[in-house]
Amino acid sequence: MLHKSIGVQAIGIFIISLLICSSASAVKITVWDQYTAPDMSPAVDKLNALFEKANPDIQIERVAMSGEDMRKVLKTALLAGEKLDVVYTEVGPGHMGLLARAGLLIDLTEVYERYGWTERVYEFPRTIATFDGKIWGIGNELEYLTTYYNKDVFQELGLEIPNSYEELIWICEKLKSKGYIPFGFASKDYWTSVHPFAVFVNLLIPKDELDEILLEKDKWDHPGLARALEIWSIEFPQKGYFSKDFQALGYNDGNMLFYTEKAPMRLTGTWLLGDIMENVKTFEPSSFLFPQIKKDIPVRVPMVCGSGYCVPKATLYPEECFKYLDFLLSDEAGKIWIEEAKLVPPFPVSLEGLELAPLQKDVIRSLFEIDGGHFIDIYSTARWWNELCSLMQGIYAGKETVDGTINKLNRIWKEEREKGLLRSR
């Protein structure tokens, strides 16, 4: 018995030693992401755990932060030589494009071919992560701008989903007459204004002309720009379609106006889907696309990827990083992205057998039926985008005019175009 006991102990010690050695020899890759929402963060932790289980020689060290914090620290960290292996950041020319052109990222064009991502990943997430003919990242979180609405209030008041701009205005007036705030809009967080602006730009400027502005021209010379600014920044506030204190309210305050049934409509992105499912308990939420404004311009819905994965050039473990990204594009990961993180990944995933709420199914199915328009963020530089946000705040406050805003935006657009910082065909 003594010899047997000693033998068992020896085997146990040997196994523990192997585990310690295995852990010590595992490659550790550091991943920065922006999945801080209550539904997203646990889902990403689960994905990382599954990857580590399937790849015991690779460990994930995850650092999650807000998109705003990422914008502040990422480029500085990379320039300072901080060890980062995978980064989930915004995909516009003023973010991922800027890092790529600064020589801070690995060109993934060949990696796409090697892993079969070219066939697996939708064209749009590839295109927006492409700069100067090379693919630098993988866009994730397919999103579009939609109008969430309180279905119970609409039914109670006999309202139907609007099929025209005139019908929408009639609905707003009807809601006002019943004591509601038509739209739960809040502008204190300056970036929130750009999203409605993108909706109206796509509804007021024909596709070919908007393509030309975004990809070729050195100025915005279409009258639709002025009209887009006028509708949301001047007319809607003046007509009382927002709360009186909307300029003092943050993005989450605007959401609360919708959740608490004070505002039956909320124009925002599908990234809010998880929050709506978590917070709305007293009514049935649904959604509709903002209706056509001009009869000769069909409805085109601004689409975007929440952000995108890229690999810093300074990583010591590029192959391990590629392996991690490949896992995030797997069927196993796809179901977790949709069912638990409540977002749409950049590749096809069957909805068969997934437990999804009706609103979630509608949002996902609509994504593949809509005529995708341009999300202005991913075509502009950070400088132009920040100026637009600031100027729209000025229009709300009566400190800026529409004509003055357009002149200032065009001056910056021209300068950025001349510097080669904007996207081109």
BANUTI-78008 format. One record per residue (C-alpha): residue in one letter; x, y, z. Coordinates in nm, 4 decimals. Layout:
# BANUTI-78008
   residuo         xx         yy         zz
         A          X          Y          Z
...
This chain:
# BANUTI-78008
   residuo         xx         yy         zz
         M     0.0000     0.0000     0.0000
         L     0.2824     0.2395     0.0861
         H     0.4519     0.1823    -0.2515
         K     0.1196     0.2305    -0.4305
         S     0.0531     0.5542    -0.2402
         I     0.3971     0.6881    -0.3214
         G     0.3444     0.5965    -0.6893
         V     0.0137     0.7810    -0.7067
         Q     0.1688     1.0854    -0.5401
         A     0.4569     1.0794    -0.7876
         I     0.2175     1.0643    -1.0825
         G     0.0181     1.3536    -0.9359
         I     0.3295     1.5641    -0.8905
         F     0.4375     1.4796    -1.2466
         I     0.1006     1.5894    -1.3901
         I     0.1021     1.9128    -1.1907
         S     0.4549     1.9804    -1.3115
         L     0.3447     1.9290    -1.6702
         L     0.0545     2.1700    -1.6239
         I     0.2824     2.4317    -1.4692
         C     0.5330     2.3929    -1.7520
         S     0.2561     2.4088    -2.0108
         S     0.1163     2.7279    -1.8544
         A     0.4596     2.8806    -1.8313
         S     0.5348     2.8068    -2.1970
         A     0.1988     2.9345    -2.3273
         V     0.2124     3.2422    -2.5470
         K     0.0211     3.5354    -2.4014
         I    -0.1425     3.7742    -2.6470
         T    -0.2837     4.1042    -2.5263
         V    -0.6175     4.2065    -2.6758
         W    -0.7662     4.5543    -2.6416
         D    -1.1389     4.5769    -2.7205
         Q    -1.4421     4.7990    -2.6634
         Y    -1.6934     4.5398    -2.5462
         T    -1.7894     4.7031    -2.2181
         A    -2.1688     4.6599    -2.2378
         P    -2.3234     4.4187    -1.9825
         D    -2.4314     4.1704    -2.2502
         M    -2.1216     4.1955    -2.4700
         S    -1.8404     4.1693    -2.2169
         P    -1.9355     3.8270    -2.0696
         A    -1.9878     3.6934    -2.4216
         V    -1.6366     3.8004    -2.5247
         D    -1.4943     3.6441    -2.2065
         K    -1.6703     3.3216    -2.3032
         L    -1.5257     3.3353    -2.6548
         N    -1.1765     3.3867    -2.5140
         A    -1.2181     3.0944    -2.2735
         L    -1.3319     2.8660    -2.5560
         F    -1.0349     2.9713    -2.7666
         E    -0.7910     2.9051    -2.4818
         K    -0.9462     2.5632    -2.4211
         A    -0.8992     2.4711    -2.7864
         N    -0.5521     2.6288    -2.7922
         P    -0.3855     2.5605    -2.4536
         D    -0.0572     2.7020    -2.5834
         I    -0.2150     3.0509    -2.6188
         Q    -0.3480     3.2702    -2.3380
         I    -0.5591     3.5825    -2.3883
         E    -0.5011     3.8877    -2.1726
         R    -0.8030     4.1062    -2.2362
         V    -0.8284     4.4806    -2.1687
         A    -1.1720     4.6355    -2.2308
         M    -1.2314     5.0093    -2.2538
         S    -1.4817     5.2510    -2.4054
         G    -1.4445     5.3651    -2.7644
         E    -1.3714     5.7170    -2.6423
         D    -1.0878     5.5944    -2.4205
         M    -0.9539     5.3818    -2.7064
         R    -0.9366     5.6893    -2.9300
         K    -0.7395     5.8746    -2.6656
         V    -0.4724     5.6152    -2.5911
         L    -0.4322     5.3676    -2.8773
         K    -0.2046     5.5535    -3.1178
         T     0.0093     5.6876    -2.8332
         A     0.0462     5.3357    -2.6900
         L     0.1508     5.1914    -3.0262
         L     0.3977     5.4706    -3.0941
         A     0.5429     5.4206    -2.7459
         G     0.6062     5.0534    -2.8249
         E     0.3516     4.9091    -2.5823
         K     0.3065     4.5355    -2.6343
         L    -0.0310     4.4949    -2.8030
         D    -0.1196     4.1964    -3.0171
         V    -0.4800     4.2418    -3.1261
         V    -0.6795     4.5654    -3.1162
         Y    -1.0489     4.6279    -3.1738
         T    -1.0775     4.9897    -3.2894
         E    -1.2849     5.2123    -3.5182
         V    -1.2408     5.1455    -3.8872
         G    -1.2567     5.4925    -4.0431
         P    -0.9639     5.6645    -4.2183
         G    -0.9138     5.8785    -3.9077
         H    -0.8688     5.5701    -3.6892
         M    -0.7639     5.2341    -3.8368
         G    -0.6637     5.4054    -4.1605
         L    -0.4420     5.6472    -3.9717
         L    -0.2689     5.3620    -3.7887
         A    -0.2177     5.1706    -4.1135
         R    -0.0653     5.4685    -4.2932
         A     0.1622     5.5314    -3.9946
         G     0.3077     5.1833    -4.0411
         L     0.1684     5.0562    -3.7100
         L    -0.0431     4.7659    -3.8395
         I     0.0152     4.4384    -4.0229
         D    -0.1258     4.4155    -4.3759
         L    -0.3800     4.1309    -4.3583
         T    -0.4415     4.0956    -4.7326
         E    -0.2387     3.7742    -4.7597
         V    -0.3799     3.6463    -4.4289
         Y    -0.7327     3.6821    -4.5690
         E    -0.6393     3.4535    -4.8567
         R    -0.4525     3.2042    -4.6410
         Y    -0.7386     3.1570    -4.3936
         G    -1.0198     3.1825    -4.6469
         W    -1.1577     3.5022    -4.4952
         T    -1.2073     3.6579    -4.8375
         E    -1.4846     3.4073    -4.9025
         R    -1.6139     3.3936    -4.5443
         V    -1.6315     3.7620    -4.4491
         Y    -1.8974     3.9802    -4.6124
         E    -1.7698     4.2330    -4.8652
         F    -1.8724     4.5392    -4.6627
         P    -1.6639     4.4594    -4.3483
         R    -1.3655     4.3950    -4.5770
         T    -1.4147     4.7128    -4.7779
         I    -1.4302     4.9517    -4.4846
         A    -1.1083     4.8035    -4.3422
         T    -0.9311     4.8536    -4.6768
         F    -0.6985     5.1495    -4.7266
         D    -0.4676     5.2113    -5.0215
         G    -0.5682     4.8783    -5.1742
         K    -0.4708     4.6674    -4.8713
         I    -0.6861     4.5039    -4.6057
         W    -0.5815     4.6046    -4.2542
         G    -0.8570     4.4628    -4.0382
         I    -1.1841     4.2731    -3.9966
         G    -1.4923     4.4849    -3.9354
         N    -1.7284     4.3428    -3.6728
         E    -2.0704     4.4349    -3.5298
         L    -2.2679     4.4948    -3.8500
         E    -2.4982     4.7833    -3.7649
         Y    -2.7371     5.0266    -3.9267
         L    -2.9412     5.3276    -3.8216
         T    -3.3060     5.2622    -3.7451
         T    -3.5988     5.4140    -3.5578
         Y    -3.7087     5.2113    -3.2565
         Y    -4.0657     5.2794    -3.1563
         N    -4.3154     5.1973    -2.8839
         K    -4.5530     4.9606    -3.0567
         D    -4.8089     4.9821    -2.7752
         V    -4.8360     5.3617    -2.8000
         F    -4.8654     5.3449    -3.1777
         Q    -5.1472     5.0902    -3.1526
         E    -5.3236     5.2859    -2.8797
         L    -5.3223     5.6003    -3.0937
         G    -5.4024     5.4196    -3.4168
         L    -5.0654     5.5038    -3.5731
         E    -4.9022     5.3080    -3.8544
         I    -4.5372     5.2883    -3.9559
         P    -4.4781     5.5950    -4.1772
         N    -4.4153     5.5402    -4.5477
         S    -4.3273     5.9027    -4.6211
         Y    -4.1703     6.2012    -4.4511
         E    -4.5077     6.3737    -4.4449
         E    -4.6601     6.0796    -4.2591
         L    -4.3759     6.0902    -4.0050
         I    -4.4385     6.4605    -3.9400
         W    -4.8080     6.3843    -3.8908
         I    -4.7149     6.1152    -3.6352
         C    -4.4903     6.3601    -3.4496
         E    -4.7728     6.6129    -3.4278
         K    -5.0145     6.3459    -3.3084
         L    -4.7725     6.2331    -3.0375
         K    -4.7171     6.5927    -2.9263
         S    -5.0920     6.6485    -2.8975
         K    -5.1106     6.3515    -2.6606
         G    -4.8341     6.4831    -2.4355
         Y    -4.5472     6.2730    -2.5700
         I    -4.2017     6.3831    -2.6778
         P    -4.1887     6.2390    -3.0324
         F    -3.8154     6.1561    -3.0360
         G    -3.5937     6.0617    -2.7439
         F    -3.2949     6.2592    -2.8694
         A    -3.0068     6.3890    -2.6562
         S    -2.7107     6.5879    -2.7882
         K    -2.4785     6.6465    -2.4917
         D    -2.2608     6.3576    -2.6119
         Y    -2.1575     6.5375    -2.9283
         W    -2.1214     6.2264    -3.1476
         T    -2.4946     6.1494    -3.1283
         S    -2.5778     6.4257    -3.3773
         V    -2.3781     6.2685    -3.6602
         H    -2.6040     5.9648    -3.6842
         P    -2.9288     6.1482    -3.7742
         F    -2.7196     6.3654    -4.0061
         A    -2.6069     6.0486    -4.1881
         V    -2.9673     5.9324    -4.2219
         F    -3.0758     6.2559    -4.3882
         V    -2.7703     6.2864    -4.6123
         N    -2.8485     5.9428    -4.7591
         L    -3.2142     6.0366    -4.8081
         L    -3.1431     6.3768    -4.9669
         I    -2.8398     6.3153    -5.1904
         P    -2.8589     6.0546    -5.4720
         K    -2.6239     5.7597    -5.4313
         D    -2.3979     5.8370    -5.7262
         E    -2.3588     6.1994    -5.6208
         L    -2.2892     6.1069    -5.2591
         D    -2.0327     5.8486    -5.3747
         E    -1.8630     6.1201    -5.5764
         I    -1.8485     6.3576    -5.2794
         L    -1.7150     6.0967    -5.0376
         L    -1.4628     5.9361    -5.2715
         E    -1.3583     6.2048    -5.5204
         K    -1.4611     6.5633    -5.4580
         D    -1.2864     6.8189    -5.2414
         K    -1.6118     6.9729    -5.1186
         W    -1.9747     6.8980    -5.0351
         D    -2.1543     7.0902    -5.3099
         H    -2.5023     6.9367    -5.3008
         P    -2.8013     7.1267    -5.1507
         G    -2.8958     6.8080    -4.9667
         L    -2.6215     6.8831    -4.7145
         A    -2.7870     7.2063    -4.6066
         R    -3.1284     7.0418    -4.5916
         A    -2.9909     6.7539    -4.3807
         L    -2.8573     7.0039    -4.1278
         E    -3.1783     7.2084    -4.1269
         I    -3.4208     6.9227    -4.0600
         W    -3.2628     6.7726    -3.7500
         S    -3.0708     7.0703    -3.6097
         I    -3.3293     7.3463    -3.6572
         E    -3.6754     7.2291    -3.7625
         F    -3.7236     6.9320    -3.5294
         P    -3.6138     7.1216    -3.2152
         Q    -3.8257     7.4242    -3.3104
         K    -4.1327     7.2070    -3.3688
         G    -4.0936     7.0479    -3.0248
         Y    -4.0056     6.7003    -3.1474
         F    -3.7264     6.6758    -2.8867
         S    -3.7363     6.7439    -2.5132
         K    -3.6745     7.1073    -2.4203
         D    -3.3503     7.0175    -2.2416
         F    -3.2131     6.7816    -2.5120
         Q    -2.8854     6.9748    -2.5280
         A    -2.8202     6.8978    -2.1599
         L    -2.8982     6.5260    -2.1910
         G    -2.6453     6.2514    -2.2595
         Y    -2.6965     5.9526    -2.4886
         N    -2.8215     5.7276    -2.2078
         D    -3.0666     5.9978    -2.1004
         G    -3.2124     5.9884    -2.4503
         N    -3.2450     5.6126    -2.4199
         M    -3.4247     5.6518    -2.0877
         L    -3.6837     5.8797    -2.2473
         F    -3.7666     5.5857    -2.4733
         Y    -3.7459     5.3172    -2.2031
         T    -3.9760     5.5120    -1.9684
         E    -4.2334     5.5709    -2.2440
         K    -4.1930     5.9485    -2.2463
         A    -4.0649     5.9412    -2.6044
         P    -4.2237     5.6768    -2.8319
         M    -3.9455     5.6979    -3.0941
         R    -3.5645     5.6712    -3.0748
         L    -3.3512     5.7197    -3.3870
         T    -3.0195     5.5468    -3.3247
         G    -2.8157     5.2425    -3.4231
         T    -2.8861     4.8744    -3.3906
         W    -2.6052     4.8628    -3.1340
         L    -2.8759     4.9628    -2.8840
         L    -3.0596     4.6345    -2.9386
         G    -2.9160     4.4589    -2.6326
         D    -2.9889     4.7542    -2.4044
         I    -3.3469     4.7754    -2.5288
         M    -3.4036     4.4064    -2.4639
         E    -3.2550     4.4469    -2.1167
         N    -3.4371     4.7655    -2.0149
         V    -3.7760     4.7649    -2.1867
         K    -4.0199     4.5644    -1.9733
         T    -4.3482     4.7569    -1.9930
         F    -4.4150     4.7748    -2.3677
         E    -4.3359     4.5982    -2.6932
         P    -4.0528     4.7662    -2.8845
         S    -4.0233     4.7429    -3.2602
         S    -3.8408     4.9334    -3.5338
         F    -3.8834     5.0971    -3.8736
         L    -3.6509     5.2598    -4.1238
         F    -3.6699     5.6379    -4.1525
         P    -3.9046     5.6983    -4.4474
         Q    -3.8367     5.8450    -4.7897
         I    -3.8090     6.2255    -4.8065
         K    -3.7706     6.2856    -5.1818
         K    -3.9688     6.0763    -5.4283
         D    -3.6759     6.0421    -5.6677
         I    -3.4334     5.9169    -5.4003
         P    -3.5073     5.5703    -5.2560
         V    -3.4502     5.4841    -4.8906
         R    -3.0861     5.4006    -4.8285
         V    -2.9884     5.3121    -4.4736
         P    -2.6471     5.4082    -4.3292
         M    -2.4572     5.0901    -4.2448
         V    -2.1370     5.0507    -4.0477
         C    -1.9288     4.8079    -3.8474
         G    -1.9077     4.8995    -3.4798
         S    -1.5301     4.8675    -3.5017
         G    -1.2775     4.6247    -3.6418
         Y    -0.9997     4.3901    -3.5364
         C    -0.6447     4.4642    -3.6476
         V    -0.2980     4.3361    -3.5558
         P    -0.0257     4.5851    -3.4520
         K     0.3005     4.5484    -3.6404
         A     0.4979     4.5275    -3.3165
         T     0.3390     4.1991    -3.2044
         L     0.5806     3.9150    -3.1380
         Y     0.3119     3.6561    -3.2099
         P     0.1431     3.7340    -3.5427
         E     0.0490     3.3736    -3.6219
         E    -0.1167     3.3285    -3.2835
         C    -0.3077     3.6532    -3.3443
         F    -0.4293     3.5284    -3.6830
         K    -0.5383     3.2044    -3.5223
         Y    -0.7381     3.3981    -3.2627
         L    -0.9091     3.6102    -3.5278
         D    -0.9906     3.2987    -3.7280
         F    -1.1646     3.1522    -3.4233
         L    -1.3736     3.4699    -3.3867
         L    -1.4943     3.4055    -3.7435
         S    -1.5957     3.0442    -3.6725
         D    -1.9481     2.9000    -3.6654
         E    -1.9099     2.8351    -3.2934
         A    -1.8217     3.1972    -3.2294
         G    -2.0943     3.3240    -3.4626
         K    -2.3725     3.1807    -3.2484
         I    -2.2279     3.3411    -2.9357
         W    -2.1881     3.6773    -3.1102
         I    -2.5579     3.6756    -3.2030
         E    -2.7272     3.4965    -2.9141
         E    -2.5238     3.6261    -2.6201
         A    -2.3419     3.9416    -2.7337
         K    -2.6541     4.0408    -2.9307
         L    -2.4603     4.1708    -3.2285
         V    -2.4284     4.0656    -3.5915
         P    -2.0865     3.9256    -3.6886
         P    -1.9302     3.9924    -4.0321
         F    -2.0002     3.6475    -4.1729
         P    -2.3059     3.4258    -4.2367
         V    -2.4548     3.2526    -3.9331
         S    -2.7652     3.0360    -3.9408
         L    -3.0362     3.1581    -3.7033
         E    -3.1788     2.8059    -3.6856
         G    -3.2076     2.6915    -3.3255
         L    -3.0925     3.0216    -3.1725
         E    -3.2989     3.1701    -2.8905
         L    -3.3718     3.5197    -3.0186
         A    -3.6320     3.7777    -2.9217
         P    -3.8712     3.8925    -3.1979
         L    -3.7074     4.2378    -3.2131
         Q    -3.3651     4.0790    -3.2470
         K    -3.4805     3.8578    -3.5344
         D    -3.6374     4.1550    -3.7123
         V    -3.3229     4.3668    -3.6800
         I    -3.0966     4.0890    -3.8076
         R    -3.3211     3.9951    -4.0998
         S    -3.3664     4.3586    -4.2023
         L    -2.9895     4.3981    -4.2155
         F    -2.9749     4.1714    -4.5193
         E    -3.2757     4.3239    -4.6924
         I    -3.2009     4.6964    -4.6754
         D    -3.0258     4.9039    -4.9389
         G    -2.7107     4.9988    -4.7532
         G    -2.6125     5.3647    -4.7486
         H    -2.3071     5.5514    -4.6273
         F    -2.2204     5.5982    -4.2622
         I    -2.0324     5.9282    -4.2861
         D    -1.7929     5.8460    -3.9991
         I    -1.6025     5.5851    -4.1980
         Y    -1.5354     5.8217    -4.4888
         S    -1.4265     6.1286    -4.2945
         T    -1.1198     6.2014    -4.0882
         A    -1.1356     6.2531    -3.7128
         R    -1.0697     6.6247    -3.7669
         W    -1.3646     6.6738    -4.0052
         W    -1.5925     6.4512    -3.7965
         N    -1.5149     6.6352    -3.4736
         E    -1.5757     6.9678    -3.6471
         L    -1.9135     6.8472    -3.7730
         C    -2.0125     6.7394    -3.4211
         S    -1.9048     7.0737    -3.2759
         L    -2.0776     7.2796    -3.5446
         M    -2.4053     7.0905    -3.5065
         Q    -2.3954     7.1680    -3.1355
         G    -2.3481     7.5310    -3.2352
         I    -2.6531     7.5183    -3.4643
         Y    -2.8674     7.3767    -3.1800
         A    -2.7558     7.6626    -2.9578
         G    -2.8105     7.9273    -3.2261
         K    -2.4388     8.0118    -3.2391
         E    -2.3746     7.8684    -3.5867
         T    -2.5587     7.9009    -3.9161
         V    -2.6090     7.6276    -4.1737
         D    -2.4188     7.8220    -4.4421
         G    -2.1323     7.8961    -4.2044
         T    -2.1186     7.5312    -4.1022
         I    -2.0984     7.4144    -4.4631
         N    -1.8182     7.6604    -4.5418
         K    -1.6125     7.5439    -4.2421
         L    -1.6702     7.1769    -4.3212
         N    -1.5738     7.2248    -4.6860
         R    -1.2514     7.4020    -4.5931
         I    -1.1419     7.1059    -4.3800
         W    -1.2667     6.8499    -4.6330
         K    -1.0574     7.0115    -4.9061
         E    -0.7471     7.0184    -4.6865
         E    -0.7895     6.6536    -4.5882
         R    -0.8463     6.5536    -4.9507
         E    -0.5301     6.7353    -5.0591
         K    -0.3343     6.5543    -4.7879
         G    -0.4602     6.2193    -4.9148
         L    -0.6318     6.1401    -4.5845
         L    -0.9791     6.0701    -4.7234
         R    -1.0954     5.7520    -4.8900
         S    -1.0777     5.7403    -5.2690
         R    -1.2003     5.5051    -5.5395
